[in-house]
Structure formats: C-alpha cells, structure tokens
Amino acid sequence: MHRILLAEDNEMNRDMLSRRLARYGYDVVVAENGEEAIALTSSEEPDVVLMDLTMPVLDGWEATRRLRADKATAEIPIIALTAHALKEDRQRALEAGCTHFLTKPVDINQLQATLRKVLSGD
C-alpha cells in the first residue's frame, strides 16, 4: 500500500481528500501546515506528498524547498495542490521543487492519474 502525506490546512478539503484517497487504497497521513508536513515527511516516509501551497505556520513553497534540501526527503515526489492557478504560480511551485502541479478544486480523476504516474516512476 502506498503512503501519501496530505498537507492541507482546510479541514473540509483534508477530510474529503483523505477519505477519497483511503477509498482508493492509499494509506493517508495528514499535516495541517508546512511545518507538520516537513516533520511527518521525515518520520512517516511517504511515497508522495500532496502539498497545499498556502498554509499557516510555513507555506507549501517553503516546506517544499526544505524537503528538497534534506537528503532524506529530497527524492520524494511532491504534487502541488493549490487554488493559485496562474502560470507564474505553477512556475514558482516547480522552482520550489514540486514535481507536479494541480489546481483546486481537485479533479479526483486527474489526481489519480498523476498519482499513478508518480508512483510508477514515470
């Protein structure tokens, strides 16, 4: 079973996504801010991180940069999930180290396809 870390500060989004992902057979670990995302990525060793970019305490861009700077977490795929849909936002997320970029509201089929691609190593 693949483990996914879901970093999302919005309770409704967290609940909906974690339940849907669990239904698809993923083991889901939840973080409510970027600082928790870093700590849980280090301790839980997820196969992929779903990173909201706008969170309290530490935003997703900085959390991604810190994960990339740590040898233990540098290679874990990070998929940005954000309402920031501009071309510049996508570029900024990729420059921070996100491997993929998806906008909210999350299209669950697109998320599933991206997860399959990332988890298969493509």
Rosetta blueprint (number, residue, H / E / L):
1 M L
2 H L
3 R E
4 I E
5 L E
6 L E
7 A E
8 E L
9 D L
10 N L
11 E H
12 M H
13 N H
14 R H
15 D H
16 M H
17 L H
18 S H
19 R H
20 R H
21 L H
22 A H
23 R H
24 Y L
25 G L
26 Y L
27 D E
28 V E
29 V E
30 V E
31 A E
32 E L
33 N L
34 G H
35 E H
36 E H
37 A H
38 I H
39 A H
40 L H
41 T H
42 S H
43 S H
44 E H
45 E L
46 P L
47 D L
48 V E
49 V E
50 L E
51 M E
52 D E
53 L L
54 T L
55 M L
56 P L
57 V L
58 L L
59 D L
60 G H
61 W H
62 E H
63 A H
64 T H
65 R H
66 R H
67 L H
68 R H
69 A H
70 D L
71 K L
72 A L
73 T L
74 A L
75 E L
76 I L
77 P L
78 I E
79 I E
80 A E
81 L E
82 T E
83 A L
84 H L
85 A L
86 L L
87 K H
88 E H
89 D H
90 R H
91 Q H
92 R H
93 A H
94 L H
95 E H
96 A H
97 G L
98 C L
99 T L
100 H E
101 F E
102 L E
103 T E
104 K L
105 P L
106 V L
107 D L
108 I H
109 N H
110 Q H
111 L H
112 Q H
113 A H
114 T H
115 L H
116 R H
117 K H
118 V H
119 L H
120 S L
121 G L
122 D L
